[in-house]
């Protein structure tokens, strides 16, 4: 255990003395053509009270990101990841193309900008599912409340329109294929998936970037954004089962429908930076039928932050699963070098999660 802690602290210290951003190459100044390289590393240590292997040390994310601009109004993003390397004692490491898209500006005026993005894209269903992994409020995503089907880590092939109409309103709406994994249950005859999210900022400006920020480190003006999202695909999944006492199989085709109402907010109250995020979800698909919800808060003084979270999973016809989490984060250089520890208890297994992050 001591070696583990020393190793994780060493990683954090090394990250802290590095630069804030990866190298950026200007290819053609006349056409405003450039590329920039980034690296994200998130080693995690997980202790599960009643787990078979109670202690697990692994690389939660190991990403290489390439962002670029071909010319003004034409941008691209490609990202690889080696997720959960070493988790559960598995030694093999697989590297995936996790994001790959081209983003073209269609229109620009005083009210805002409208863009068309195509490729392998993070689904724009909610603030939570569209949040960037490097700007999370907690150590990791609140995955227990997200029940999307036919995705690759919440991503899918498709195209989407996104932009803003004034500083207060932003939108993302798209059509996608429905990801067909080797061990998934996607129906070959499924309709196109339709996914979208709108956000209205009652206070502050609406986010218009590729990824939302769950934690803004108390920087900028106060903000309060409310959102709503949908994810819908007819005939989404195809499963089969064997009748009791028979060898005959029965197929089951099921639609996938989900809605969310969510919010993000933050402000500076004297020396304390406050963050409060949450969402209520309704699911009806092959993975989950019922409601989930989550509320997460953070209070930061200088570089230290306390967090708390409540989540509930209310499957129709089953008992509720309620969990509580408290955490402590320390930001050595903002999101570029940070560490955190969380303790979760409730109806799910009690866990302790320690995470470090370096972003270059």
BAPAKE-879393 format. One record per residue (C-alpha): residue number from 0; residue in one letter; x, y, z. Coordinates in steps of 0.001 Angstrom, whole numbers, plus 500000, padded with zeros to 6 digits. Example, Ala and Ser with C-alpha at 12.3 -4.5 7.8 and 13.67 -1.06 7.14 Angstrom:
REM BAPAKE-879393
ATOM   num   residuo       xx       yy       zz
ATOM     0         A   512300   495500   507800
ATOM     1         S   513670   498940   507140
This chain:
REM BAPAKE-879393
ATOM   num   residuo       xx       yy       zz
ATOM     0         X   500000   500000   500000
ATOM     1         X   502835   502383   500852
ATOM     2         X   504514   501727   497500
ATOM     3         X   501240   502423   495748
ATOM     4         X   500761   505775   497449
ATOM     5         X   504375   506792   496778
ATOM     6         X   504024   505848   493107
ATOM     7         X   500833   507845   492683
ATOM     8         X   502288   510882   494425
ATOM     9         X   505359   510690   492200
ATOM    10         X   503164   510762   489115
ATOM    11         X   501347   513831   490435
ATOM    12         X   504551   515701   491266
ATOM    13         X   506021   514977   487839
ATOM    14         X   502844   516210   486212
ATOM    15         X   502909   519378   488249
ATOM    16         X   506250   520533   486882
ATOM    17         X   505261   520033   483262
ATOM    18         X   503803   522577   480902
ATOM    19         X   500092   523337   480761
ATOM    20         X   499574   522262   477160
ATOM    21         X   501046   519890   474638
ATOM    22         X   503031   521086   471625
ATOM    23         X   501223   523151   469011
ATOM    24         X   502380   523334   465413
ATOM    25         X   501438   526200   463135
ATOM    26         X   501405   524743   459627
ATOM    27         X   500219   527726   457606
ATOM    28         X   499692   531084   459260
ATOM    29         X   497905   532517   456218
ATOM    30         X   495156   529887   456307
ATOM    31         X   495223   529619   460131
ATOM    32         X   496135   525921   459893
ATOM    33         X   497506   524276   463048
ATOM    34         X   497650   521056   465129
ATOM    35         X   498075   520471   468855
ATOM    36         X   498949   517305   470759
ATOM    37         X   497610   516493   474228
ATOM    38         X   498031   513684   476761
ATOM    39         X   495677   512677   479587
ATOM    40         X   496628   510180   482274
ATOM    41         X   494385   509070   485156
ATOM    42         X   495798   506291   487387
ATOM    43         X   493230   504991   489891
ATOM    44         X   493315   502900   493046
ATOM    45         X   490029   501227   494019
ATOM    46         X   489268   499469   497288
ATOM    47         X   486010   497498   497361
ATOM    48         X   484922   496304   500794
ATOM    49         X   483414   492963   499755
ATOM    50         X   485158   492451   496441
ATOM    51         X   487003   489281   495412
ATOM    52         X   490092   491417   494847
ATOM    53         X   489610   494200   497345
ATOM    54         X   492509   496321   496063
ATOM    55         X   492869   497262   492403
ATOM    56         X   495408   499663   490901
ATOM    57         X   494973   500448   487201
ATOM    58         X   495198   503152   484557
ATOM    59         X   491636   504401   484250
ATOM    60         X   492457   506491   481183
ATOM    61         X   495584   506901   479096
ATOM    62         X   494716   509170   476202
ATOM    63         X   496556   510845   473351
ATOM    64         X   494595   513691   471744
ATOM    65         X   495196   515487   468474
ATOM    66         X   493271   518697   467850
ATOM    67         X   493648   520724   464694
ATOM    68         X   492298   523274   462291
ATOM    69         X   492542   522857   458523
ATOM    70         X   491398   526432   457978
ATOM    71         X   489149   528893   459728
ATOM    72         X   485841   527089   460282
ATOM    73         X   487103   523541   459664
ATOM    74         X   488412   521677   462731
ATOM    75         X   489111   518062   463674
ATOM    76         X   489697   515983   466775
ATOM    77         X   491148   512466   467158
ATOM    78         X   491663   510693   470460
ATOM    79         X   493027   507297   471472
ATOM    80         X   492577   505669   474856
ATOM    81         X   493950   502674   476747
ATOM    82         X   491062   502368   479217
ATOM    83         X   491269   500428   482477
ATOM    84         X   494726   499049   481728
ATOM    85         X   495633   496539   484441
ATOM    86         X   492169   496542   486016
ATOM    87         X   491209   493317   487828
ATOM    88         X   494724   492038   487246
ATOM    89         X   494319   491829   483463
ATOM    90         X   497746   492462   481945
ATOM    91         X   496781   493010   478298
ATOM    92         X   496337   496609   477175
ATOM    93         X   494128   497577   474238
ATOM    94         X   494247   500984   472571
ATOM    95         X   491024   502267   471012
ATOM    96         X   490160   505134   468709
ATOM    97         X   487657   506752   471024
ATOM    98         X   486837   509995   469214
ATOM    99         X   487374   510944   465577
ATOM   100         X   485394   513721   463971
ATOM   101         X   485445   516681   461614
ATOM   102         X   483642   519881   462604
ATOM   103         X   482647   522435   459945
ATOM   104         X   481163   525854   460656
ATOM   105         X   478018   526446   458600
ATOM   106         X   477079   529940   459709
ATOM   107         X   478346   532758   461886
ATOM   108         X   476560   535937   462915
ATOM   109         X   476134   538232   465905
ATOM   110         X   473756   535755   467566
ATOM   111         X   476176   532821   467421
ATOM   112         X   477716   530051   465334
ATOM   113         X   476244   526882   463827
ATOM   114         X   478434   523835   463143
ATOM   115         X   478096   520397   461549
ATOM   116         X   480113   517573   463093
ATOM   117         X   480539   514112   461547
ATOM   118         X   482409   511014   462657
ATOM   119         X   482688   508968   465850
ATOM   120         X   481145   511254   468439
ATOM   121         X   480328   511416   472155
ATOM   122         X   476525   511321   472292
ATOM   123         X   474998   514695   473281
ATOM   124         X   472358   513272   475621
ATOM   125         X   473107   515125   478867
ATOM   126         X   475579   517378   480656
ATOM   127         X   476972   514250   482350
ATOM   128         X   477415   512136   479224
ATOM   129         X   478971   515037   477278
ATOM   130         X   481341   516150   480058
ATOM   131         X   485069   516089   479358
ATOM   132         X   486941   513457   481375
ATOM   133         X   489549   516030   482417
ATOM   134         X   487061   518509   483973
ATOM   135         X   484947   516238   486160
ATOM   136         X   483773   517372   489572
ATOM   137         X   484402   513964   491120
ATOM   138         X   487224   511508   490566
ATOM   139         X   485222   509799   487808
ATOM   140         X   481906   509959   485956
ATOM   141         X   478615   509178   487683
ATOM   142         X   478247   506093   485502
ATOM   143         X   475623   504512   487740
ATOM   144         X   472946   506895   486443
ATOM   145         X   473740   506570   482704
ATOM   146         X   472008   503566   481061
ATOM   147         X   472618   504164   477345
ATOM   148         X   472536   501159   474993
ATOM   149         X   474185   500563   471617
ATOM   150         X   477214   502743   472343
ATOM   151         X   480970   502490   472649
ATOM   152         X   481684   504251   475970
ATOM   153         X   478755   506621   475220
ATOM   154         X   479957   507208   471625
ATOM   155         X   478409   506449   468263
ATOM   156         X   478876   507009   464522
ATOM   157         X   476808   509868   463137
ATOM   158         X   476396   513544   462402
ATOM   159         X   475140   516397   464531
ATOM   160         X   474287   520066   464347
ATOM   161         X   475489   522142   467262
ATOM   162         X   475837   525782   468123
ATOM   163         X   474318   528641   470032
ATOM   164         X   471603   531240   469512
ATOM   165         X   472758   534140   471714
ATOM   166         X   474968   533683   474762
ATOM   167         X   472121   532088   476722
ATOM   168         X   470966   529182   474523
ATOM   169         X   472939   526287   473032
ATOM   170         X   471884   523084   471318
ATOM   171         X   473212   519793   469955
ATOM   172         X   471040   517448   467892
ATOM   173         X   472143   514514   465778
ATOM   174         X   471369   511254   464011
ATOM   175         X   473515   508183   464716
ATOM   176         X   473769   504548   463684
ATOM   177         X   473584   502842   467062
ATOM   178         X   476947   501252   467852
ATOM   179         X   477144   497531   467098
ATOM   180         X   479683   495907   469409
ATOM   181         X   480741   492271   469122
ATOM   182         X   479071   491397   472440
ATOM   183         X   476175   493833   472099
ATOM   184         X   472517   493272   471290
ATOM   185         X   471927   495844   468564
ATOM   186         X   469185   494905   466152
ATOM   187         X   470473   494883   462527
ATOM   188         X   467144   496405   461478
ATOM   189         X   467218   499212   464039
ATOM   190         X   466190   502690   462971
ATOM   191         X   468554   505637   463155
ATOM   192         X   469241   506861   466657
ATOM   193         X   468126   510429   467408
ATOM   194         X   469908   512168   470263
ATOM   195         X   469929   515798   471342
ATOM   196         X   470344   518220   474204
ATOM   197         X   469429   521863   474687
ATOM   198         X   470711   524189   477385
ATOM   199         X   469379   527523   478619
ATOM   200         X   471669   529648   480748
ATOM   201         X   469636   531670   483196
ATOM   202         X   472912   533084   484541
ATOM   203         X   476139   533316   482569
ATOM   204         X   476987   532147   479076
ATOM   205         X   476062   528822   477509
ATOM   206         X   478891   526373   476775
ATOM   207         X   479557   525856   473078
ATOM   208         X   482674   523677   473125
ATOM   209         X   482978   520027   472165
ATOM   210         X   482879   518873   475802
ATOM   211         X   481063   520319   478818
ATOM   212         X   482911   521278   482012
ATOM   213         X   481538   519863   485257
ATOM   214         X   484024   521815   487375
ATOM   215         X   485253   525280   486355
ATOM   216         X   487510   525857   489387
ATOM   217         X   485681   529036   490392
ATOM   218         X   486886   530815   487265
ATOM   219         X   484706   533225   485324
ATOM   220         X   481291   534655   486054
ATOM   221         X   478553   532806   487984
ATOM   222         X   476506   530432   485834
ATOM   223         X   473310   528432   486069
ATOM   224         X   472386   526291   483085
ATOM   225         X   469340   524042   482814
ATOM   226         X   469091   521417   480099
ATOM   227         X   466919   518721   478596
ATOM   228         X   467877   515800   476400
ATOM   229         X   466464   512829   474505
ATOM   230         X   467897   509577   473164
ATOM   231         X   465592   507461   470995
ATOM   232         X   466014   504504   468658
ATOM   233         X   463185   502305   467366
ATOM   234         X   463805   498548   467262
ATOM   235         X   467123   499218   468981
ATOM   236         X   467964   495799   470427
ATOM   237         X   467376   492175   469532
ATOM   238         X   467615   489520   472233
ATOM   239         X   466533   485898   472434
ATOM   240         X   465510   483590   475255
ATOM   241         X   464609   479912   475595
ATOM   242         X   461147   478965   476808
ATOM   243         X   461030   476964   480020
ATOM   244         X   460897   473242   479297
ATOM   245         X   461570   473775   475616
ATOM   246         X   464424   474256   473186
ATOM   247         X   462519   476867   471212
ATOM   248         X   463920   480376   471285
ATOM   249         X   461830   483527   471415
ATOM   250         X   463218   486776   470039
ATOM   251         X   462487   490100   471631
ATOM   252         X   462844   493405   469763
ATOM   253         X   462864   496447   472015
ATOM   254         X   462877   500173   471413
ATOM   255         X   465200   502460   473356
ATOM   256         X   463822   505680   474830
ATOM   257         X   465404   508034   477342
ATOM   258         X   464864   511602   478545
ATOM   259         X   466784   513782   480950
ATOM   260         X   466330   517098   482735
ATOM   261         X   469613   518360   484157
ATOM   262         X   471504   521419   485349
ATOM   263         X   474976   522800   486002
ATOM   264         X   475809   525765   488213
ATOM   265         X   478663   527499   489975
ATOM   266         X   479630   530730   491679
ATOM   267         X   482210   532332   493953
ATOM   268         X   480978   533069   497483
ATOM   269         X   483808   535028   499075
ATOM   270         X   486799   532684   499326
ATOM   271         X   484707   529603   498488
ATOM   272         X   484069   528388   494940
ATOM   273         X   480768   526503   494810
ATOM   274         X   479633   523969   492198
ATOM   275         X   476284   522156   492048
ATOM   276         X   475309   519756   489247
ATOM   277         X   472497   517256   488867
ATOM   278         X   470098   515407   486616
ATOM   279         X   466981   513247   486544
ATOM   280         X   466771   510481   483912
ATOM   281         X   463983   508270   482641
ATOM   282         X   465019   505051   480828
ATOM   283         X   463100   502446   478873
ATOM   284         X   465472   500095   477067
ATOM   285         X   466930   496589   477196
ATOM   286         X   469459   497637   479844
ATOM   287         X   467253   499488   482321
ATOM   288         X   463581   500383   482797
ATOM   289         X   463062   503084   485384
ATOM   290         X   464464   506317   486783
ATOM   291         X   467905   507413   487872
ATOM   292         X   469042   510687   489407
ATOM   293         X   472176   512298   490768
ATOM   294         X   473090   515500   492612
ATOM   295         X   476759   516418   493115
ATOM   296         X   478236   519417   494922
ATOM   297         X   481690   520881   495473
ATOM   298         X   483121   523595   497707
ATOM   299         X   486657   524826   496954
ATOM   300         X   488964   527076   498968
ATOM   301         X   492168   527914   497131
ATOM   302         X   493373   524532   495833
ATOM   303         X   491386   522222   498117
ATOM   304         X   487852   521041   497420
ATOM   305         X   485283   519029   499340
ATOM   306         X   482662   517138   497326
ATOM   307         X   479466   515265   498069
ATOM   308         X   477106   513213   495913
ATOM   309         X   473769   511444   496172
ATOM   310         X   472585   509046   493466
ATOM   311         X   469556   506797   493085
ATOM   312         X   468642   504005   490675
ATOM   313         X   464939   503229   490753
ATOM   314         X   464229   500305   488419
ATOM   315         X   460536   499605   487874
ATOM   316         X   459477   496606   489921
ATOM   317         X   462719   496487   491946
ATOM   318         X   464081   498087   495093
ATOM   319         X   465827   501458   494925
ATOM   320         X   469608   501575   494960
ATOM   321         X   470738   504680   496856
ATOM   322         X   474370   505659   497331
ATOM   323         X   476253   508497   499013
ATOM   324         X   479754   509747   498244
ATOM   325         X   482062   512231   499936
ATOM   326         X   485378   513303   498495
ATOM   327         X   488429   515496   498809
ATOM   328         X   490273   516958   495801
ATOM   329         X   493527   518885   495591
ATOM   330         X   494364   520887   492465
ATOM   331         X   498109   521343   492139
ATOM   332         X   497785   523080   488753
ATOM   333         X   494080   523156   488082
ATOM   334         X   492898   520244   485960
ATOM   335         X   496421   519802   484586
ATOM   336         X   497586   518205   487833
ATOM   337         X   495076   517130   490453
ATOM   338         X   494385   514323   492885
ATOM   339         X   491321   513135   494744
ATOM   340         X   489918   510518   497081
ATOM   341         X   486281   509446   497455
ATOM   342         X   484411   507255   499930
ATOM   343         X   481104   505745   498811
ATOM   344         X   478554   503867   500895
ATOM   345         X   474915   502860   500608
ATOM   346         X   473155   500029   498817
ATOM   347         X   476087   499401   496473
ATOM   348         X   479355   497915   497765
ATOM   349         X   481334   500322   499944
ATOM   350         X   484346   501656   498019
ATOM   351         X   487325   503950   498379
ATOM   352         X   488517   505491   495103
ATOM   353         X   491816   507373   494787
ATOM   354         X   492584   509083   491514
ATOM   355         X   495328   511246   490047
ATOM   356         X   495220   513238   486850
ATOM   357         X   497791   514879   484610
ATOM   358         X   496782   516720   481484
ATOM   359         X   499365   518068   479062
